[in-house]
Amino acid sequence: MVTIDGVIDDDNIERVTAFAKRFVLAEKAFLLDLSGVTSFTPQSVSLLYALDDSCYDAEVDWSMVTSAAVQDALGGVAAGFPVAASVHDALHQFAAGIDERRRLLPLLTKKTA
């Protein structure tokens, strides 16, 4: 989980993106907590596209928790990204996904005659 607070704008978007991408690891779901972000410029959506690409390449699920400032800046774009209402909800979603994969694994590994 990566938590970012304060302002995300053109002055720091590259540093914020590089920092967050460092924590996208294979086989580990990624959670971006933006609930403490007070300002999020429309150009900052590039952070979300970069993380979406990194998580796709690493084949990991991801989600984010947003603040009102982030929601306002995203507008309709937010529908394209996985958003959870809270950190707790996101972690619950990740756990449910793991449980589902574990439930299906025996069916996939069952040998047939």
Secondary structure, DSSP 4 states (H G I P E B T S, - for coil): -EEEEEEESTTTHHHHHHHHHTT--TTS-EEEEEEEEEEE-GGGHHHHHHHHHHHHHHT--EEEE--HHHHHHHGGGGGGS-EESSHHHHHHHHHHHHHHHHHHHHHHH----
